[in-house]
Amino acid sequence: MTHSKTNADPIAGKMSIIEHLAELRRRLIVCIAALIVAFAAAYVFSERILKLLTAPMEEALRSGGSLSILKVQEAFLTHIKVALVAAVIAAFPVIIHQVWAFVIPALKKKEAKVGMTLVISSTVLFAAGILFAYFTILPYAFTFFLKSAQGIASPNISLAFYVSFCARVMLAFGIVFQLPLVIVFLVRSGIVTLDQVKKARKYAIVLIFVVAAILTPPDVLTQILMAIPLLVLYELSILAAYLLRKRD
């Protein structure tokens, strides 16, 4: 049974390997199509998006310095990169919905019922992570880094490097802000217990700093700035799982 062939409950039967692959292919096509459409739209507005993206750095550079291009093709490639990042962000709700729709057949009815709630929650948390990075982490990090160079060198920052740095930090925060959702889902589905999550706190702290080191650029400040909200999110995840369990 495949999703495309019947309107019956996808949990009611089992799919063969071939049917799983066909379903995966269909879901991937939808995701790629969403990315292509989002990229085309984002490229049209890439200059406006780029101005918005460079605003935190321009604010930090008021005391001196500038963004610059170091290669002839750098500006063009930067517009492409900006459009790609914007496309990933814009298409995220479609992608997470397709992932969830593909996973549903392997879940129990109780777990499958919360699918749309998880899709909406995941999108909100992804957006929250990106906005948190843009309005809090990036301005603070840029100001700190540029102040450390005062009296030593005049900032002349590559536009391509700057966009890559921002994209990596923002997307990383969007991903790690999914932590509460992951923990709540694991507890609700019975894969782990709330007590196990609580007891794993000391290991989670170490893992959080490792993840922060992997996802962020290689500087201690950015890693700490990611690790701190992750620790807060971990505690909020425990609270959310507890409240949901109590409500049940």
Sequence and secondary structure as in RCSB ss.txt:
>XXXX:A:sequence
MTHSKTNADPIAGKMSIIEHLAELRRRLIVCIAALIVAFAAAYVFSERILKLLTAPMEEALRSGGSLSILKVQEA
FLTHIKVALVAAVIAAFPVIIHQVWAFVIPALKKKEAKVGMTLVISSTVLFAAGILFAYFTILPYAFTFFLKSAQ
GIASPNISLAFYVSFCARVMLAFGIVFQLPLVIVFLVRSGIVTLDQVKKARKYAIVLIFVVAAILTPPDVLTQIL
MAIPLLVLYELSILAAYLLRKRD
>XXXX:A:secstr
  TTT  S TTSS   HHHHHHHHHHHHHHHHHHHHHHHHHHHHTHHHHHHHHHHHHHHHGGGS EEE  STTHH
HHHHHHHHHHHHHHHHHHHHHHHHHHHHGGGS HHHHTTHHHHHHHHHHHHHHHHHHIIIIIHHHHHHHHHHHTT
TT   EEEHHHHHHHHHHHHHHHHHHTTHHHHHHHHHHTTSS HHHHHHTHHHHHHHHHHHHHHHS S HHHHHH
HHHHHHHHHHHHHHHHHHHHHH 
